[in-house]
Amino acid sequence: MKALITGATGFVGHYLADELSSTYETIGAYWPEATTNSHQKFAALHKLDIRDEAAVRDLVATVQPDVIFHLAAQTHVPTAFKAPWDTLETNIQGTLNFLQATLDIVPNSRILVISSSEVYGVVQAGDLPLVESQSYNPGNPYSVSKVTGELLSRQYFMAYGLDVIIARPFNHIGPGQSTRFAVADFATQIAGMQRGEHEPILRVGNLSAQRDYLDVRDVVRAYRLLAEKGIAGEVYNICRGEAHPLQSLVETLIDLAGIPVQIEVEASRLRPLDLPILVGDPTKIKTQTGWQAEIPVEQTLRDVLAACQ
Ligand code: A2R
């Protein structure tokens, strides 16, 4: 079985390559740069701008994948607020290009479109934990791009019977994540303090946001199980079902580091709109694939900090 992974050199792509390595021949598509480490993880690695329709078609025709894991995206919410069209273009055009290329070139193949819990957006307390049938209420352009990717995916399933599955992962963290994301940033700052490189003041944004945090290794296992056991046309939450305030993750990181740290909120780190809480209901994926989150948040934080030290 051949798997094509887009966003192969991103945070999740490397972990997914490891997860699939024993059962699939994994081919990666990356943009804009790849490292030697990336090359070692894939049977082949191709440079690809997912906005380029002809290039996407060429790659799908060359690789002839049995399954496509479409991870590539502009993933950073603050960047999406600053340059909304770039995010919309990359995420919508990229997803559309892959849906159409799959339909035209490898119509019997499965495509797993990676969406996000951000599509739920602003929710009421009574709607928690969020089930897949909850309506969309996007709070930022990244979320709008993911909603649109989901709608296109559903439309290709309904109109053409395309074998598409939509994964809605909640926040995931782990070693190797870009420091553009909060937990990786905080762990990097704290590890720098441990080495005495700078003063023990942790600069943060909004710590009151509550999220359903997962380890990236649990998330990629869910992607493999969805590719193997998911039902075409369906949407699956990937979540633990627990809300953790970001504040509590920061406190755990500081405890693990074992040094006194002062916390300082920087206005420049606050978003125009920050969702107060996102927590999902994992019943559907559990029932249909047997998946459940296995790695405790504290273990992930330990690994994240160790990787920064
Ligand atoms: O933004 P960059 O330069 O880090 O590149 C990202 C890449 N990417 C693209 N690939 C092909 N053509 C493009 N036009 C394009 N624009 C961006 O997708 C990066 O290498 C990869 C996404 O990786 P990360 O940003 O590390 O995201 P992560 O955490 O691996 O998320 C994977 C998926 C995404 O669909 C998220 O929206 C979802 O999971 O949560």
py3Dmol code that shows the C-alpha trace and the ligand (Angstrom):
import py3Dmol

protein = """\
ATOM      1  CA  MET A   1       0.000   0.000   0.000  1.00  0.00           C
ATOM      2  CA  LYS A   2       1.259   3.431  -0.969  1.00  0.00           C
ATOM      3  CA  ALA A   3       0.524   6.482   1.192  1.00  0.00           C
ATOM      4  CA  LEU A   4       1.051  10.051   0.019  1.00  0.00           C
ATOM      5  CA  ILE A   5       1.472  12.533   2.881  1.00  0.00           C
ATOM      6  CA  THR A   6       1.219  16.259   2.133  1.00  0.00           C
ATOM      7  CA  GLY A   7       2.778  18.657   4.634  1.00  0.00           C
ATOM      8  CA  ALA A   8       5.323  15.866   5.065  1.00  0.00           C
ATOM      9  CA  THR A   9       8.011  18.023   6.634  1.00  0.00           C
ATOM     10  CA  GLY A  10       5.610  19.765   9.021  1.00  0.00           C
ATOM     11  CA  PHE A  11       5.184  18.912  12.692  1.00  0.00           C
ATOM     12  CA  VAL A  12       2.684  16.080  12.184  1.00  0.00           C
ATOM     13  CA  GLY A  13       4.091  14.788   8.879  1.00  0.00           C
ATOM     14  CA  HIS A  14       7.236  13.312  10.440  1.00  0.00           C
ATOM     15  CA  TYR A  15       5.253  11.521  13.133  1.00  0.00           C
ATOM     16  CA  LEU A  16       2.780  10.184  10.588  1.00  0.00           C
ATOM     17  CA  ALA A  17       5.645   8.818   8.481  1.00  0.00           C
ATOM     18  CA  ASP A  18       6.880   6.904  11.562  1.00  0.00           C
ATOM     19  CA  GLU A  19       3.372   5.636  12.319  1.00  0.00           C
ATOM     20  CA  LEU A  20       2.863   4.336   8.765  1.00  0.00           C
ATOM     21  CA  SER A  21       6.367   3.016   8.134  1.00  0.00           C
ATOM     22  CA  SER A  22       5.673  -0.647   8.935  1.00  0.00           C
ATOM     23  CA  THR A  23       2.539  -0.965   6.797  1.00  0.00           C
ATOM     24  CA  TYR A  24       2.849   1.553   3.947  1.00  0.00           C
ATOM     25  CA  GLU A  25       5.357   2.779   1.410  1.00  0.00           C
ATOM     26  CA  THR A  26       5.265   6.460   2.401  1.00  0.00           C
ATOM     27  CA  ILE A  27       5.817   9.229  -0.114  1.00  0.00           C
ATOM     28  CA  GLY A  28       5.994  12.781   1.132  1.00  0.00           C
ATOM     29  CA  ALA A  29       5.126  16.128  -0.456  1.00  0.00           C
ATOM     30  CA  TYR A  30       6.759  19.138   1.187  1.00  0.00           C
ATOM     31  CA  TRP A  31       6.969  22.900   0.892  1.00  0.00           C
ATOM     32  CA  PRO A  32       9.106  24.948   0.998  1.00  0.00           C
ATOM     33  CA  GLU A  33      12.184  23.185   2.490  1.00  0.00           C
ATOM     34  CA  ALA A  34      13.152  19.646   3.536  1.00  0.00           C
ATOM     35  CA  THR A  35      15.956  18.511   5.836  1.00  0.00           C
ATOM     36  CA  THR A  36      18.128  15.388   5.636  1.00  0.00           C
ATOM     37  CA  ASN A  37      16.081  13.959   8.486  1.00  0.00           C
ATOM     38  CA  SER A  38      12.928  14.392   6.365  1.00  0.00           C
ATOM     39  CA  HIS A  39      14.497  12.562   3.434  1.00  0.00           C
ATOM     40  CA  GLN A  40      15.316   9.596   5.704  1.00  0.00           C
ATOM     41  CA  LYS A  41      11.693   9.201   6.788  1.00  0.00           C
ATOM     42  CA  PHE A  42      10.141   8.776   3.339  1.00  0.00           C
ATOM     43  CA  ALA A  43      10.632   6.359   0.442  1.00  0.00           C
ATOM     44  CA  ALA A  44      10.502   9.469  -1.756  1.00  0.00           C
ATOM     45  CA  LEU A  45       9.999  13.152  -1.101  1.00  0.00           C
ATOM     46  CA  HIS A  46       8.645  15.643  -3.678  1.00  0.00           C
ATOM     47  CA  LYS A  47       8.573  19.415  -3.502  1.00  0.00           C
ATOM     48  CA  LEU A  48       5.002  20.589  -4.110  1.00  0.00           C
ATOM     49  CA  ASP A  49       3.069  23.807  -3.775  1.00  0.00           C
ATOM     50  CA  ILE A  50      -0.472  22.555  -3.108  1.00  0.00           C
ATOM     51  CA  ARG A  51      -1.915  25.741  -4.663  1.00  0.00           C
ATOM     52  CA  ASP A  52      -0.551  24.623  -8.057  1.00  0.00           C
ATOM     53  CA  GLU A  53      -3.297  22.484  -9.613  1.00  0.00           C
ATOM     54  CA  ALA A  54      -1.146  21.072 -12.443  1.00  0.00           C
ATOM     55  CA  ALA A  55       1.663  20.145 -10.041  1.00  0.00           C
ATOM     56  CA  VAL A  56      -0.782  18.379  -7.712  1.00  0.00           C
ATOM     57  CA  ARG A  57      -2.198  16.374 -10.629  1.00  0.00           C
ATOM     58  CA  ASP A  58       1.307  15.455 -11.835  1.00  0.00           C
ATOM     59  CA  LEU A  59       2.309  14.220  -8.408  1.00  0.00           C
ATOM     60  CA  VAL A  60      -0.844  12.153  -7.866  1.00  0.00           C
ATOM     61  CA  ALA A  61      -0.385  10.613 -11.339  1.00  0.00           C
ATOM     62  CA  THR A  62       3.273   9.819 -10.623  1.00  0.00           C
ATOM     63  CA  VAL A  63       2.751   8.375  -7.141  1.00  0.00           C
ATOM     64  CA  GLN A  64      -0.603   6.565  -7.738  1.00  0.00           C
ATOM     65  CA  PRO A  65      -1.283   6.482  -3.973  1.00  0.00           C
ATOM     66  CA  ASP A  66      -3.765   4.095  -2.349  1.00  0.00           C
ATOM     67  CA  VAL A  67      -4.354   6.638   0.388  1.00  0.00           C
ATOM     68  CA  ILE A  68      -3.653  10.352   0.658  1.00  0.00           C
ATOM     69  CA  PHE A  69      -3.176  12.059   4.017  1.00  0.00           C
ATOM     70  CA  HIS A  70      -3.735  15.734   3.249  1.00  0.00           C
ATOM     71  CA  LEU A  71      -1.968  17.585   6.066  1.00  0.00           C
ATOM     72  CA  ALA A  72      -0.416  20.542   4.210  1.00  0.00           C
ATOM     73  CA  ALA A  73      -1.866  23.865   5.266  1.00  0.00           C
ATOM     74  CA  GLN A  74      -1.173  27.301   6.656  1.00  0.00           C
ATOM     75  CA  THR A  75      -1.805  26.253  10.249  1.00  0.00           C
ATOM     76  CA  HIS A  76      -1.056  29.313  12.391  1.00  0.00           C
ATOM     77  CA  VAL A  77      -4.114  31.270  13.600  1.00  0.00           C
ATOM     78  CA  PRO A  78      -2.334  34.621  14.311  1.00  0.00           C
ATOM     79  CA  THR A  79      -0.863  34.494  10.779  1.00  0.00           C
ATOM     80  CA  ALA A  80      -4.352  33.843   9.422  1.00  0.00           C
ATOM     81  CA  PHE A  81      -5.646  36.955  11.207  1.00  0.00           C
ATOM     82  CA  LYS A  82      -2.799  39.031   9.689  1.00  0.00           C
ATOM     83  CA  ALA A  83      -2.976  37.633   6.126  1.00  0.00           C
ATOM     84  CA  PRO A  84      -6.378  35.971   5.732  1.00  0.00           C
ATOM     85  CA  TRP A  85      -6.290  35.496   1.976  1.00  0.00           C
ATOM     86  CA  ASP A  86      -2.967  33.594   2.040  1.00  0.00           C
ATOM     87  CA  THR A  87      -4.492  31.135   4.507  1.00  0.00           C
ATOM     88  CA  LEU A  88      -7.769  30.824   2.609  1.00  0.00           C
ATOM     89  CA  GLU A  89      -6.005  30.339  -0.710  1.00  0.00           C
ATOM     90  CA  THR A  90      -3.544  27.716   0.546  1.00  0.00           C
ATOM     91  CA  ASN A  91      -6.029  25.730   2.575  1.00  0.00           C
ATOM     92  CA  ILE A  92      -9.037  25.880   0.247  1.00  0.00           C
ATOM     93  CA  GLN A  93      -7.263  25.700  -3.108  1.00  0.00           C
ATOM     94  CA  GLY A  94      -4.884  23.013  -1.793  1.00  0.00           C
ATOM     95  CA  THR A  95      -7.730  20.813  -0.553  1.00  0.00           C
ATOM     96  CA  LEU A  96      -9.768  21.345  -3.715  1.00  0.00           C
ATOM     97  CA  ASN A  97      -6.761  20.457  -5.903  1.00  0.00           C
ATOM     98  CA  PHE A  98      -6.291  17.169  -4.032  1.00  0.00           C
ATOM     99  CA  LEU A  99      -9.986  16.245  -4.071  1.00  0.00           C
ATOM    100  CA  GLN A 100     -10.212  16.852  -7.821  1.00  0.00           C
ATOM    101  CA  ALA A 101      -6.906  15.086  -8.605  1.00  0.00           C
ATOM    102  CA  THR A 102      -7.981  12.077  -6.513  1.00  0.00           C
ATOM    103  CA  LEU A 103     -11.325  11.911  -8.320  1.00  0.00           C
ATOM    104  CA  ASP A 104      -9.811  12.232 -11.799  1.00  0.00           C
ATOM    105  CA  ILE A 105      -6.641  10.171 -11.421  1.00  0.00           C
ATOM    106  CA  VAL A 106      -7.029   7.640  -8.570  1.00  0.00           C
ATOM    107  CA  PRO A 107     -10.835   7.519  -8.036  1.00  0.00           C
ATOM    108  CA  ASN A 108     -10.716   4.339  -5.961  1.00  0.00           C
ATOM    109  CA  SER A 109      -8.193   5.739  -3.499  1.00  0.00           C
ATOM    110  CA  ARG A 110      -9.052   7.080  -0.080  1.00  0.00           C
ATOM    111  CA  ILE A 111      -8.263  10.651   0.958  1.00  0.00           C
ATOM    112  CA  LEU A 112      -8.108  11.733   4.587  1.00  0.00           C
ATOM    113  CA  VAL A 113      -8.618  15.500   4.790  1.00  0.00           C
ATOM    114  CA  ILE A 114      -7.233  16.960   8.000  1.00  0.00           C
ATOM    115  CA  SER A 115      -9.525  19.637   9.340  1.00  0.00           C
ATOM    116  CA  SER A 116      -9.447  21.115  12.853  1.00  0.00           C
ATOM    117  CA  SER A 117     -11.500  21.535  16.025  1.00  0.00           C
ATOM    118  CA  GLU A 118     -11.284  25.267  15.225  1.00  0.00           C
ATOM    119  CA  VAL A 119     -14.292  24.759  12.905  1.00  0.00           C
ATOM    120  CA  TYR A 120     -16.545  24.660  15.995  1.00  0.00           C
ATOM    121  CA  GLY A 121     -15.424  28.178  16.888  1.00  0.00           C
ATOM    122  CA  VAL A 122     -17.414  30.042  19.504  1.00  0.00           C
ATOM    123  CA  VAL A 123     -19.593  27.541  21.375  1.00  0.00           C
ATOM    124  CA  GLN A 124     -22.070  27.605  24.251  1.00  0.00           C
ATOM    125  CA  ALA A 125     -21.316  25.813  27.539  1.00  0.00           C
ATOM    126  CA  GLY A 126     -24.383  23.624  26.965  1.00  0.00           C
ATOM    127  CA  ASP A 127     -22.890  22.286  23.695  1.00  0.00           C
ATOM    128  CA  LEU A 128     -19.853  20.760  25.452  1.00  0.00           C
ATOM    129  CA  PRO A 129     -18.366  18.246  24.871  1.00  0.00           C
ATOM    130  CA  LEU A 130     -18.667  18.925  21.140  1.00  0.00           C
ATOM    131  CA  VAL A 131     -20.070  16.202  18.922  1.00  0.00           C
ATOM    132  CA  GLU A 132     -19.477  16.041  15.167  1.00  0.00           C
ATOM    133  CA  SER A 133     -23.018  17.244  14.358  1.00  0.00           C
ATOM    134  CA  GLN A 134     -22.459  20.569  16.168  1.00  0.00           C
ATOM    135  CA  SER A 135     -22.801  23.493  13.732  1.00  0.00           C
ATOM    136  CA  TYR A 136     -19.824  25.524  12.520  1.00  0.00           C
ATOM    137  CA  ASN A 137     -19.200  28.925  14.107  1.00  0.00           C
ATOM    138  CA  PRO A 138     -15.716  29.931  12.894  1.00  0.00           C
ATOM    139  CA  GLY A 139     -13.894  32.637  14.860  1.00  0.00           C
ATOM    140  CA  ASN A 140     -10.911  33.247  12.554  1.00  0.00           C
ATOM    141  CA  PRO A 141      -9.875  32.934   8.880  1.00  0.00           C
ATOM    142  CA  TYR A 142      -8.001  29.662   9.526  1.00  0.00           C
ATOM    143  CA  SER A 143     -11.248  28.174  10.797  1.00  0.00           C
ATOM    144  CA  VAL A 144     -13.149  29.463   7.747  1.00  0.00           C
ATOM    145  CA  SER A 145     -10.545  27.794   5.495  1.00  0.00           C
ATOM    146  CA  LYS A 146     -11.006  24.481   7.318  1.00  0.00           C
ATOM    147  CA  VAL A 147     -14.823  24.741   7.250  1.00  0.00           C
ATOM    148  CA  THR A 148     -14.599  25.265   3.491  1.00  0.00           C
ATOM    149  CA  GLY A 149     -12.245  22.290   3.092  1.00  0.00           C
ATOM    150  CA  GLU A 150     -14.764  20.152   4.982  1.00  0.00           C
ATOM    151  CA  LEU A 151     -17.686  21.371   2.868  1.00  0.00           C
ATOM    152  CA  LEU A 152     -15.789  20.642  -0.344  1.00  0.00           C
ATOM    153  CA  SER A 153     -14.875  17.187   0.949  1.00  0.00           C
ATOM    154  CA  ARG A 154     -18.503  16.418   1.806  1.00  0.00           C
ATOM    155  CA  GLN A 155     -19.597  17.708  -1.588  1.00  0.00           C
ATOM    156  CA  TYR A 156     -17.115  15.410  -3.424  1.00  0.00           C
ATOM    157  CA  PHE A 157     -18.422  12.497  -1.379  1.00  0.00           C
ATOM    158  CA  MET A 158     -22.078  13.280  -2.074  1.00  0.00           C
ATOM    159  CA  ALA A 159     -21.754  14.248  -5.756  1.00  0.00           C
ATOM    160  CA  TYR A 160     -19.105  11.751  -6.898  1.00  0.00           C
ATOM    161  CA  GLY A 161     -18.912   9.109  -4.176  1.00  0.00           C
ATOM    162  CA  LEU A 162     -15.273  10.041  -3.499  1.00  0.00           C
ATOM    163  CA  ASP A 163     -13.804   7.998  -0.631  1.00  0.00           C
ATOM    164  CA  VAL A 164     -13.061  10.968   1.600  1.00  0.00           C
ATOM    165  CA  ILE A 165     -12.825  11.055   5.390  1.00  0.00           C
ATOM    166  CA  ILE A 166     -12.655  14.247   7.446  1.00  0.00           C
ATOM    167  CA  ALA A 167     -10.537  14.234  10.604  1.00  0.00           C
ATOM    168  CA  ARG A 168     -11.113  16.974  13.179  1.00  0.00           C
ATOM    169  CA  PRO A 169      -8.110  16.872  15.511  1.00  0.00           C
ATOM    170  CA  PHE A 170      -8.241  18.975  18.670  1.00  0.00           C
ATOM    171  CA  ASN A 171      -5.038  20.749  19.815  1.00  0.00           C
ATOM    172  CA  HIS A 172      -2.009  18.540  19.579  1.00  0.00           C
ATOM    173  CA  ILE A 173       1.421  19.028  21.060  1.00  0.00           C
ATOM    174  CA  GLY A 174       4.717  17.144  21.143  1.00  0.00           C
ATOM    175  CA  PRO A 175       8.462  17.421  20.657  1.00  0.00           C
ATOM    176  CA  GLY A 176       9.456  19.226  17.466  1.00  0.00           C
ATOM    177  CA  GLN A 177       6.474  21.581  17.171  1.00  0.00           C
ATOM    178  CA  SER A 178       7.235  25.057  15.871  1.00  0.00           C
ATOM    179  CA  THR A 179       7.715  27.728  18.544  1.00  0.00           C
ATOM    180  CA  ARG A 180       4.983  29.713  16.781  1.00  0.00           C
ATOM    181  CA  PHE A 181       2.649  27.521  18.887  1.00  0.00           C
ATOM    182  CA  ALA A 182       2.146  28.263  22.596  1.00  0.00           C
ATOM    183  CA  VAL A 183       3.340  25.106  24.388  1.00  0.00           C
ATOM    184  CA  ALA A 184       6.470  24.740  22.223  1.00  0.00           C
ATOM    185  CA  ASP A 185       7.229  28.431  22.738  1.00  0.00           C
ATOM    186  CA  PHE A 186       6.818  28.215  26.536  1.00  0.00           C
ATOM    187  CA  ALA A 187       8.948  25.051  26.795  1.00  0.00           C
ATOM    188  CA  THR A 188      11.688  26.688  24.696  1.00  0.00           C
ATOM    189  CA  GLN A 189      11.642  29.809  26.876  1.00  0.00           C
ATOM    190  CA  ILE A 190      11.769  27.730  30.089  1.00  0.00           C
ATOM    191  CA  ALA A 191      14.610  25.514  28.809  1.00  0.00           C
ATOM    192  CA  GLY A 192      16.536  28.718  27.986  1.00  0.00           C
ATOM    193  CA  MET A 193      15.990  29.912  31.581  1.00  0.00           C
ATOM    194  CA  GLN A 194      17.260  26.567  32.913  1.00  0.00           C
ATOM    195  CA  ARG A 195      20.451  27.084  30.926  1.00  0.00           C
ATOM    196  CA  GLY A 196      20.685  30.590  32.388  1.00  0.00           C
ATOM    197  CA  GLU A 197      20.453  32.165  28.925  1.00  0.00           C
ATOM    198  CA  HIS A 198      17.837  34.714  29.945  1.00  0.00           C
ATOM    199  CA  GLU A 199      15.931  36.105  32.925  1.00  0.00           C
ATOM    200  CA  PRO A 200      13.263  33.835  34.467  1.00  0.00           C
ATOM    201  CA  ILE A 201      10.293  35.724  33.009  1.00  0.00           C
ATOM    202  CA  LEU A 202       7.922  33.682  30.852  1.00  0.00           C
ATOM    203  CA  ARG A 203       6.183  35.830  28.221  1.00  0.00           C
ATOM    204  CA  VAL A 204       2.711  34.538  27.473  1.00  0.00           C
ATOM    205  CA  GLY A 205      -0.595  35.400  25.780  1.00  0.00           C
ATOM    206  CA  ASN A 206      -4.032  34.358  27.014  1.00  0.00           C
ATOM    207  CA  LEU A 207      -3.592  31.457  29.452  1.00  0.00           C
ATOM    208  CA  SER A 208      -7.272  31.086  30.322  1.00  0.00           C
ATOM    209  CA  ALA A 209      -8.169  29.338  27.023  1.00  0.00           C
ATOM    210  CA  GLN A 210      -9.190  25.732  27.712  1.00  0.00           C
ATOM    211  CA  ARG A 211      -8.361  23.076  25.145  1.00  0.00           C
ATOM    212  CA  ASP A 212      -8.606  19.309  24.691  1.00  0.00           C
ATOM    213  CA  TYR A 213      -4.854  18.635  24.408  1.00  0.00           C
ATOM    214  CA  LEU A 214      -3.531  15.497  22.718  1.00  0.00           C
ATOM    215  CA  ASP A 215      -0.086  14.051  22.089  1.00  0.00           C
ATOM    216  CA  VAL A 216       0.829  14.177  18.393  1.00  0.00           C
ATOM    217  CA  ARG A 217       1.705  10.455  18.542  1.00  0.00           C
ATOM    218  CA  ASP A 218      -1.862   9.643  19.566  1.00  0.00           C
ATOM    219  CA  VAL A 219      -3.153  11.867  16.755  1.00  0.00           C
ATOM    220  CA  VAL A 220      -1.186  10.117  13.988  1.00  0.00           C
ATOM    221  CA  ARG A 221      -2.367   6.741  15.291  1.00  0.00           C
ATOM    222  CA  ALA A 222      -5.922   8.049  14.882  1.00  0.00           C
ATOM    223  CA  TYR A 223      -5.120   9.070  11.280  1.00  0.00           C
ATOM    224  CA  ARG A 224      -3.852   5.560  10.476  1.00  0.00           C
ATOM    225  CA  LEU A 225      -6.927   3.947  12.054  1.00  0.00           C
ATOM    226  CA  LEU A 226      -9.259   6.298  10.200  1.00  0.00           C
ATOM    227  CA  ALA A 227      -7.526   5.442   6.914  1.00  0.00           C
ATOM    228  CA  GLU A 228      -8.011   1.749   7.725  1.00  0.00           C
ATOM    229  CA  LYS A 229     -11.427   1.688   9.411  1.00  0.00           C
ATOM    230  CA  GLY A 230     -13.164   5.051   8.875  1.00  0.00           C
ATOM    231  CA  ILE A 231     -16.400   5.313   6.907  1.00  0.00           C
ATOM    232  CA  ALA A 232     -16.381   7.356   3.681  1.00  0.00           C
ATOM    233  CA  GLY A 233     -18.085  10.740   3.912  1.00  0.00           C
ATOM    234  CA  GLU A 234     -17.916  10.808   7.718  1.00  0.00           C
ATOM    235  CA  VAL A 235     -16.369  13.382  10.071  1.00  0.00           C
ATOM    236  CA  TYR A 236     -14.438  12.247  13.154  1.00  0.00           C
ATOM    237  CA  ASN A 237     -13.420  14.212  16.232  1.00  0.00           C
ATOM    238  CA  ILE A 238      -9.966  13.275  17.470  1.00  0.00           C
ATOM    239  CA  CYS A 239      -9.957  14.308  21.111  1.00  0.00           C
ATOM    240  CA  ARG A 240      -9.575  13.124  24.685  1.00  0.00           C
ATOM    241  CA  GLY A 241     -12.782  14.619  26.051  1.00  0.00           C
ATOM    242  CA  GLU A 242     -11.009  16.704  28.723  1.00  0.00           C
ATOM    243  CA  ALA A 243     -10.559  20.476  28.914  1.00  0.00           C
ATOM    244  CA  HIS A 244      -7.214  21.756  30.254  1.00  0.00           C
ATOM    245  CA  PRO A 245      -6.601  25.501  30.769  1.00  0.00           C
ATOM    246  CA  LEU A 246      -3.338  26.553  29.092  1.00  0.00           C
ATOM    247  CA  GLN A 247      -2.433  28.006  32.507  1.00  0.00           C
ATOM    248  CA  SER A 248      -2.285  24.480  33.978  1.00  0.00           C
ATOM    249  CA  LEU A 249       0.067  23.302  31.197  1.00  0.00           C
ATOM    250  CA  VAL A 250       2.353  26.256  31.919  1.00  0.00           C
ATOM    251  CA  GLU A 251       2.365  25.410  35.638  1.00  0.00           C
ATOM    252  CA  THR A 252       3.243  21.770  34.867  1.00  0.00           C
ATOM    253  CA  LEU A 253       6.129  22.849  32.597  1.00  0.00           C
ATOM    254  CA  ILE A 254       7.469  25.139  35.339  1.00  0.00           C
ATOM    255  CA  ASP A 255       7.150  22.342  37.946  1.00  0.00           C
ATOM    256  CA  LEU A 256       8.959  19.919  35.634  1.00  0.00           C
ATOM    257  CA  ALA A 257      11.745  22.451  35.078  1.00  0.00           C
ATOM    258  CA  GLY A 258      12.126  22.916  38.843  1.00  0.00           C
ATOM    259  CA  ILE A 259      13.038  26.616  38.664  1.00  0.00           C
ATOM    260  CA  PRO A 260      11.177  29.743  39.878  1.00  0.00           C
ATOM    261  CA  VAL A 261       9.542  31.498  36.908  1.00  0.00           C
ATOM    262  CA  GLN A 262       7.569  34.724  36.789  1.00  0.00           C
ATOM    263  CA  ILE A 263       4.722  34.909  34.230  1.00  0.00           C
ATOM    264  CA  GLU A 264       4.166  38.089  32.215  1.00  0.00           C
ATOM    265  CA  VAL A 265       1.289  38.655  29.756  1.00  0.00           C
ATOM    266  CA  GLU A 266       2.328  40.463  26.552  1.00  0.00           C
ATOM    267  CA  ALA A 267      -0.465  42.328  24.737  1.00  0.00           C
ATOM    268  CA  SER A 268       1.103  41.516  21.338  1.00  0.00           C
ATOM    269  CA  ARG A 269       0.434  37.803  21.998  1.00  0.00           C
ATOM    270  CA  LEU A 270      -3.328  38.252  22.461  1.00  0.00           C
ATOM    271  CA  ARG A 271      -5.640  37.388  19.533  1.00  0.00           C
ATOM    272  CA  PRO A 272      -8.519  39.573  18.256  1.00  0.00           C
ATOM    273  CA  LEU A 273     -10.799  36.673  19.251  1.00  0.00           C
ATOM    274  CA  ASP A 274      -9.643  33.705  21.334  1.00  0.00           C
ATOM    275  CA  LEU A 275     -12.067  30.831  21.781  1.00  0.00           C
ATOM    276  CA  PRO A 276     -12.607  30.381  25.544  1.00  0.00           C
ATOM    277  CA  ILE A 277     -13.055  26.599  25.397  1.00  0.00           C
ATOM    278  CA  LEU A 278     -12.932  23.669  22.968  1.00  0.00           C
ATOM    279  CA  VAL A 279     -13.487  20.165  24.282  1.00  0.00           C
ATOM    280  CA  GLY A 280     -14.688  17.282  22.137  1.00  0.00           C
ATOM    281  CA  ASP A 281     -16.597  14.050  22.473  1.00  0.00           C
ATOM    282  CA  PRO A 282     -14.468  11.115  21.228  1.00  0.00           C
ATOM    283  CA  THR A 283     -17.268   8.526  21.219  1.00  0.00           C
ATOM    284  CA  LYS A 284     -17.563   8.190  17.441  1.00  0.00           C
ATOM    285  CA  ILE A 285     -13.915   7.451  16.672  1.00  0.00           C
ATOM    286  CA  LYS A 286     -13.692   5.166  19.723  1.00  0.00           C
ATOM    287  CA  THR A 287     -16.717   3.174  18.640  1.00  0.00           C
ATOM    288  CA  GLN A 288     -15.772   2.890  14.966  1.00  0.00           C
ATOM    289  CA  THR A 289     -11.998   2.403  15.137  1.00  0.00           C
ATOM    290  CA  GLY A 290     -11.163   1.485  18.751  1.00  0.00           C
ATOM    291  CA  TRP A 291      -8.886   4.541  19.033  1.00  0.00           C
ATOM    292  CA  GLN A 292      -8.489   6.429  22.256  1.00  0.00           C
ATOM    293  CA  ALA A 293      -5.907   8.873  23.567  1.00  0.00           C
ATOM    294  CA  GLU A 294      -3.242   6.999  25.529  1.00  0.00           C
ATOM    295  CA  ILE A 295      -0.477   9.460  26.366  1.00  0.00           C
ATOM    296  CA  PRO A 296      -1.199  11.666  29.423  1.00  0.00           C
ATOM    297  CA  VAL A 297      -0.702  15.420  28.954  1.00  0.00           C
ATOM    298  CA  GLU A 298       1.995  15.482  31.649  1.00  0.00           C
ATOM    299  CA  GLN A 299       4.045  12.855  29.769  1.00  0.00           C
ATOM    300  CA  THR A 300       3.841  14.912  26.577  1.00  0.00           C
ATOM    301  CA  LEU A 301       4.957  18.041  28.447  1.00  0.00           C
ATOM    302  CA  ARG A 302       7.878  16.102  29.933  1.00  0.00           C
ATOM    303  CA  ASP A 303       8.939  15.004  26.423  1.00  0.00           C
ATOM    304  CA  VAL A 304       8.470  18.494  24.969  1.00  0.00           C
ATOM    305  CA  LEU A 305      10.642  20.054  27.688  1.00  0.00           C
ATOM    306  CA  ALA A 306      13.299  17.340  27.389  1.00  0.00           C
ATOM    307  CA  ALA A 307      13.542  17.954  23.653  1.00  0.00           C
ATOM    308  CA  CYS A 308      14.217  21.673  24.302  1.00  0.00           C
ATOM    309  CA  GLN A 309      16.888  21.072  26.963  1.00  0.00           C
TER     310      GLN A 309
END
"""
ligand_1 = """\
40
A2R
O 4.038 26.953 6.410
P 5.343 26.156 6.220
O 6.342 26.840 5.382
O 5.873 25.625 7.516
O 4.911 24.834 5.343
C 3.809 24.061 5.776
C 3.178 23.312 4.611
N 2.568 24.247 3.646
C 2.455 23.943 2.330
N 2.738 22.813 1.641
C 2.527 22.836 0.332
N 2.069 23.904 -0.358
C 1.771 25.055 0.296
N 1.306 26.114 -0.376
C 1.959 25.107 1.712
N 1.796 26.073 2.656
C 2.180 25.536 3.821
O 2.288 22.428 5.271
C 4.176 22.913 6.677
O 5.360 22.262 6.259
C 2.978 21.960 6.464
C 2.025 21.996 7.636
O 2.801 21.671 8.767
P 2.677 22.445 10.164
O 2.472 23.913 9.925
O 3.823 21.995 11.006
O 1.299 21.900 10.711
P 0.977 20.536 11.495
O 0.902 20.860 12.935
O 1.862 19.451 11.021
O -0.512 20.317 11.016
C -0.896 19.342 10.038
C -2.388 19.471 9.766
C -2.782 20.839 9.195
O -3.742 20.632 8.178
C -3.403 21.553 10.360
O -4.320 22.529 9.933
C -4.068 20.396 11.101
O -3.129 19.320 10.972
O -4.281 20.669 12.462
"""
view = py3Dmol.view(width=600, height=400)
view.addModel(protein, "pdb")
view.setStyle({"model": 0}, {"cartoon": {"style": "trace"}})
view.addModel(ligand_1, "xyz")
view.setStyle({"model": 1}, {"stick": {}})
view.zoomTo()
view.show()
